[in-house]
């Protein structure tokens, strides 16, 4: 927690990334030293324990200190990714320490091996953090992650909606569940008509994320506070789209409740329209990109009108 040191001294990206990489590497080394010291009897002396503890603490404080060099002005999306990576390292070291404290020093336990490996893995994540255009790369990474979630949801629903397929076909029949001949485990023809338009909206969500991701990669800039803020806005809205797609998909399973579907559809429409609006009014959408924005606006409206017609008499 806490605020970065805004304005204390000019932010130098190369210096920051070099220092962050070095502190993560040192922390990984200290985790190895700590784990090896408690891997077999006898345990370290009190003096050795004191030195190990100081070295671990200094490594963690160095990681946190370098994180606080990163000002919010570089982009909240970038800062969140660095914060998450830093937190993972700190939590990994806490877990390793707890594991050592709770286990007798007889041999290297499986838990201790796993915890040590967890710190190594967390420290290696620094190499995956977005660099180059910094917040532009961070936002592109965030959009890509959201797109992956939505793609999975679309593919899962497409698979479930195959004509004649039982969406609960992977659930084995047993005495407690009883025979799955109940209508509540199947879609009616009316359900399928409604869900076809819902799938259209989900596919529009996927297309929106894919197109905005391409626009951010092609036109995104992190050279001014305004451009950085616009990129962060796109990432924030995208982070709302993927869970709302999941919620919509869940409401589409039988027994279908039209009210629940309609509520989730309305939420999805609001996020998508907001997303397209922010994209259209931002620097990532020059005139060459306006065509697909208008097309996707129309696609969202088209599917929404069909869903409203299907559900109007059932609400």
C-alpha positions as CSV (number, residue, x, y, z in Angstrom):
1,X,0.0,0.0,0.0
2,X,1.0,3.6,-0.2
3,X,1.7,6.3,-2.8
4,X,4.7,6.5,-5.2
5,X,7.3,9.2,-4.8
6,X,5.8,11.6,-7.3
7,X,8.1,14.5,-8.2
8,X,11.0,13.7,-5.9
9,X,13.3,13.2,-8.9
10,X,12.9,12.7,-12.6
11,X,11.7,9.2,-13.5
12,X,14.3,7.3,-15.5
13,X,12.7,4.2,-17.1
14,X,16.0,2.3,-17.9
15,X,17.3,2.9,-14.3
16,X,13.9,1.7,-12.9
17,X,13.8,-1.5,-14.9
18,X,17.4,-2.4,-14.3
19,X,17.0,-1.8,-10.5
20,X,13.7,-3.8,-10.4
21,X,15.3,-6.7,-12.2
22,X,18.3,-6.7,-9.9
23,X,16.2,-6.6,-6.7
24,X,14.0,-9.5,-7.9
25,X,17.2,-11.4,-8.7
26,X,18.7,-10.7,-5.3
27,X,15.4,-11.8,-3.6
28,X,15.5,-15.1,-5.5
29,X,19.0,-15.7,-4.3
30,X,18.1,-14.9,-0.7
31,X,15.2,-17.3,-0.9
32,X,17.6,-20.0,-2.1
33,X,20.1,-19.3,0.8
34,X,17.3,-19.3,3.4
35,X,15.8,-22.6,2.1
36,X,19.2,-24.3,2.0
37,X,20.1,-23.2,5.5
38,X,17.1,-25.0,6.8
39,X,17.2,-28.0,4.5
40,X,19.0,-30.4,6.9
41,X,20.1,-30.5,10.6
42,X,21.6,-28.9,12.5
43,X,19.7,-25.6,12.2
44,X,21.7,-22.4,11.7
45,X,23.0,-20.7,14.8
46,X,21.3,-17.7,16.3
47,X,23.9,-15.4,14.7
48,X,23.4,-17.1,11.3
49,X,19.6,-16.8,11.6
50,X,19.9,-13.1,12.4
51,X,22.1,-12.5,9.3
52,X,19.7,-14.6,7.1
53,X,16.7,-12.6,8.4
54,X,18.4,-9.3,7.7
55,X,19.4,-10.3,4.2
56,X,15.8,-11.4,3.4
57,X,14.3,-8.3,4.9
58,X,16.7,-6.0,3.0
59,X,16.0,-7.8,-0.3
60,X,12.2,-7.4,0.2
61,X,12.5,-3.7,1.3
62,X,14.6,-3.1,-1.9
63,X,11.9,-4.7,-4.1
64,X,9.2,-2.5,-2.5
65,X,11.4,0.7,-2.6
66,X,12.1,0.3,-6.4
67,X,8.3,-0.3,-7.0
68,X,7.6,3.0,-5.3
69,X,9.9,4.7,-7.9
70,X,7.2,4.1,-10.5
71,X,4.9,7.2,-10.6
72,X,1.2,6.9,-11.4
73,X,1.9,9.3,-14.2
74,X,3.5,6.4,-16.1
75,X,0.1,4.7,-16.2
76,X,-2.1,3.0,-13.7
77,X,-2.3,-0.2,-15.8
78,X,1.5,-0.5,-15.9
79,X,1.7,0.3,-12.2
80,X,-0.8,-2.3,-11.3
81,X,1.1,-5.0,-13.2
82,X,4.3,-4.0,-11.4
83,X,2.5,-3.9,-8.1
84,X,1.0,-7.4,-8.6
85,X,4.4,-8.8,-9.5
86,X,6.0,-7.2,-6.4
87,X,3.2,-8.4,-4.2
88,X,3.6,-11.9,-5.5
89,X,7.4,-11.9,-4.6
90,X,6.6,-10.6,-1.1
91,X,3.9,-13.1,-0.4
92,X,6.0,-15.9,-1.8
93,X,8.8,-15.0,0.7
94,X,6.3,-14.9,3.5
95,X,5.0,-18.3,2.6
96,X,8.5,-19.7,2.5
97,X,9.3,-18.3,5.9
98,X,6.1,-19.7,7.4
99,X,6.8,-23.1,5.9
100,X,10.3,-23.1,7.4
101,X,9.0,-22.0,10.8
102,X,6.3,-24.6,10.9
103,X,8.5,-27.6,9.9
104,X,11.3,-29.4,11.9
105,X,14.7,-29.2,10.4
106,X,15.1,-32.9,9.5
107,X,15.0,-32.9,5.7
108,X,13.9,-30.7,2.8
109,X,10.1,-31.1,2.9
110,X,7.9,-31.0,-0.2
111,X,6.2,-27.9,1.1
112,X,9.5,-26.1,1.4
113,X,10.6,-27.1,-2.1
114,X,7.3,-25.9,-3.5
115,X,7.5,-22.6,-1.5
116,X,11.1,-22.0,-2.7
117,X,10.1,-22.7,-6.3
118,X,7.2,-20.3,-5.8
119,X,9.6,-17.4,-4.9
120,X,11.8,-18.3,-7.9
121,X,8.8,-18.2,-10.2
122,X,7.5,-15.0,-8.8
123,X,11.0,-13.3,-9.2
124,X,11.2,-14.5,-12.8
125,X,8.0,-12.7,-13.7
126,X,9.9,-9.4,-13.9
127,X,11.1,-10.4,-17.3
128,X,7.5,-10.7,-18.5
129,X,6.5,-7.2,-17.4
130,X,5.7,-4.9,-20.3
131,X,8.5,-2.6,-21.4
132,X,9.2,-0.6,-24.6
133,X,6.3,1.8,-24.8
134,X,5.5,1.0,-21.1
135,X,1.9,1.8,-20.4
136,X,0.9,1.1,-24.1
137,X,2.5,-2.3,-23.7
138,X,0.8,-2.8,-20.3
139,X,-2.6,-1.9,-21.7
140,X,-2.1,-4.2,-24.7
141,X,-1.2,-7.0,-22.3
142,X,-4.3,-6.4,-20.2
143,X,-6.5,-6.3,-23.3
144,X,-5.0,-9.5,-24.6
145,X,-5.8,-11.2,-21.2
146,X,-9.4,-10.1,-21.4
147,X,-9.7,-11.2,-25.0
148,X,-8.5,-14.7,-23.9
149,X,-11.2,-15.0,-21.3
150,X,-13.9,-13.9,-23.7
151,X,-12.6,-16.3,-26.4
152,X,-12.8,-19.2,-24.0
153,X,-16.4,-18.2,-23.0
154,X,-17.5,-18.0,-26.6
155,X,-16.0,-21.3,-27.5
156,X,-17.5,-23.0,-24.5
157,X,-21.0,-21.8,-25.3
158,X,-20.6,-22.6,-29.0
159,X,-19.7,-26.2,-28.0
160,X,-22.6,-26.4,-25.6
161,X,-25.1,-25.1,-28.1
162,X,-24.3,-27.7,-30.8
163,X,-27.7,-28.9,-32.0
164,X,-29.1,-31.7,-29.8
165,X,-26.3,-31.6,-27.4
166,X,-27.0,-31.9,-23.6
167,X,-25.1,-29.0,-21.9
168,X,-24.8,-31.2,-18.8
169,X,-23.6,-34.2,-20.7
170,X,-20.4,-34.3,-18.8
171,X,-22.3,-34.9,-15.5
172,X,-22.6,-38.5,-14.7
173,X,-26.0,-39.9,-13.7
174,X,-26.1,-41.1,-10.1
175,X,-28.7,-41.9,-7.4
176,X,-28.6,-38.4,-5.9
177,X,-29.0,-36.5,-9.2
178,X,-31.5,-38.9,-10.5
179,X,-32.3,-39.4,-14.2
180,X,-31.4,-36.3,-16.2
181,X,-34.6,-36.4,-18.3
182,X,-35.8,-33.2,-16.6
183,X,-36.5,-30.4,-19.1
184,X,-34.4,-28.1,-16.9
185,X,-31.3,-29.7,-18.2
186,X,-32.1,-29.0,-21.9
187,X,-32.8,-25.9,-24.0
188,X,-36.2,-25.5,-25.7
189,X,-36.4,-24.1,-29.2
190,X,-37.4,-20.7,-27.9
191,X,-34.4,-20.8,-25.6
192,X,-32.1,-21.5,-28.5
193,X,-33.5,-18.6,-30.5
194,X,-32.8,-16.2,-27.6
195,X,-29.4,-17.7,-27.0
196,X,-28.5,-17.3,-30.7
197,X,-28.7,-13.5,-30.3
198,X,-26.9,-13.7,-26.9
199,X,-24.1,-15.5,-28.7
200,X,-24.1,-12.7,-31.3
201,X,-23.5,-10.2,-28.4
202,X,-20.7,-12.3,-27.0
203,X,-19.0,-12.5,-30.4
204,X,-19.4,-8.7,-30.7
205,X,-17.6,-8.5,-27.3
206,X,-14.7,-10.6,-28.7
207,X,-14.5,-8.6,-31.8
208,X,-14.5,-5.3,-29.8
209,X,-11.6,-6.5,-27.7
210,X,-9.7,-7.8,-30.7
211,X,-10.1,-4.6,-32.7
212,X,-9.3,-2.3,-29.8
213,X,-6.2,-4.4,-29.0
214,X,-5.1,-4.0,-32.6
215,X,-5.7,-0.3,-32.5
216,X,-3.7,0.1,-29.2
217,X,-0.8,-1.8,-30.7
218,X,-0.9,0.2,-33.9
219,X,-1.7,3.7,-32.6
220,X,-1.3,3.7,-28.8
221,X,1.0,6.3,-27.4
222,X,2.4,6.9,-23.9
223,X,4.0,10.2,-24.6
224,X,1.6,12.5,-22.7
225,X,-0.5,12.3,-19.5
226,X,-3.7,12.5,-21.7
227,X,-2.6,9.6,-23.9
228,X,-1.6,7.5,-20.9
229,X,-4.9,8.2,-19.2
230,X,-6.9,7.3,-22.3
231,X,-5.1,3.9,-22.5
232,X,-5.8,3.3,-18.8
233,X,-9.5,4.0,-19.4
234,X,-9.6,1.4,-22.2
235,X,-7.9,-1.2,-19.9
236,X,-10.3,-0.4,-17.0
237,X,-13.4,-0.9,-19.2
238,X,-12.0,-4.0,-20.8
239,X,-11.5,-5.5,-17.3
240,X,-15.3,-5.1,-16.8
241,X,-16.2,-6.7,-20.2
242,X,-14.6,-10.2,-19.6
243,X,-16.4,-11.0,-16.3
244,X,-19.7,-9.6,-17.6
245,X,-19.4,-12.1,-20.6
246,X,-18.8,-14.9,-18.1
247,X,-21.9,-13.8,-16.2
248,X,-24.0,-13.7,-19.4
249,X,-22.7,-17.2,-20.3
250,X,-23.7,-18.6,-16.9
251,X,-27.2,-17.2,-17.2
252,X,-27.6,-18.9,-20.6
253,X,-27.5,-22.5,-19.2
254,X,-30.8,-24.2,-18.6
255,X,-33.2,-23.6,-17.0
256,X,-33.1,-20.3,-18.8
257,X,-34.5,-17.4,-16.8
258,X,-35.3,-14.6,-19.4
259,X,-35.1,-11.9,-16.8
260,X,-31.6,-13.0,-15.7
261,X,-30.5,-13.2,-19.3
262,X,-31.9,-9.7,-20.1
263,X,-30.2,-8.1,-17.0
264,X,-26.8,-9.6,-18.0
265,X,-27.4,-8.6,-21.6
266,X,-28.1,-5.0,-20.6
267,X,-24.9,-4.9,-18.5
268,X,-22.9,-6.3,-21.4
269,X,-24.4,-3.7,-23.8
270,X,-23.5,-0.9,-21.5
271,X,-19.9,-2.0,-21.2
272,X,-19.5,-2.5,-24.9
273,X,-21.0,0.8,-25.9
274,X,-18.8,2.6,-23.3
275,X,-15.8,0.7,-24.6
276,X,-16.5,1.7,-28.2
277,X,-17.2,5.3,-27.2
278,X,-13.9,5.6,-25.3
279,X,-12.0,4.0,-28.2
280,X,-13.7,6.3,-30.8
281,X,-12.8,9.4,-28.7
282,X,-9.3,8.4,-27.9
283,X,-6.0,8.8,-29.8
284,X,-6.0,5.1,-30.7
285,X,-8.9,5.6,-33.2
286,X,-7.8,7.7,-36.1
287,X,-10.2,8.0,-39.1
288,X,-8.9,4.8,-40.5
289,X,-10.3,2.9,-37.6
290,X,-13.8,4.5,-37.5
291,X,-15.4,2.0,-39.9
292,X,-15.2,-1.1,-37.6
293,X,-16.3,1.0,-34.6
294,X,-19.5,1.9,-36.5
295,X,-19.9,-1.6,-37.7
296,X,-19.6,-3.1,-34.1
297,X,-22.0,-0.4,-32.8
298,X,-24.5,-1.6,-35.3
299,X,-23.9,-5.3,-34.4
300,X,-24.5,-4.6,-30.7
301,X,-27.7,-2.7,-31.5
302,X,-28.9,-5.5,-33.9
303,X,-28.4,-8.3,-31.3
304,X,-29.9,-6.2,-28.5
305,X,-33.1,-5.5,-30.5
306,X,-33.5,-9.2,-31.2
307,X,-33.0,-10.1,-27.5
308,X,-35.5,-7.4,-26.5
309,X,-38.1,-8.8,-28.9
310,X,-37.5,-12.4,-27.6
311,X,-37.8,-11.4,-23.9
312,X,-40.3,-8.6,-24.0
313,X,-43.3,-10.8,-23.4
314,X,-41.6,-12.9,-20.7
315,X,-40.5,-10.2,-18.3
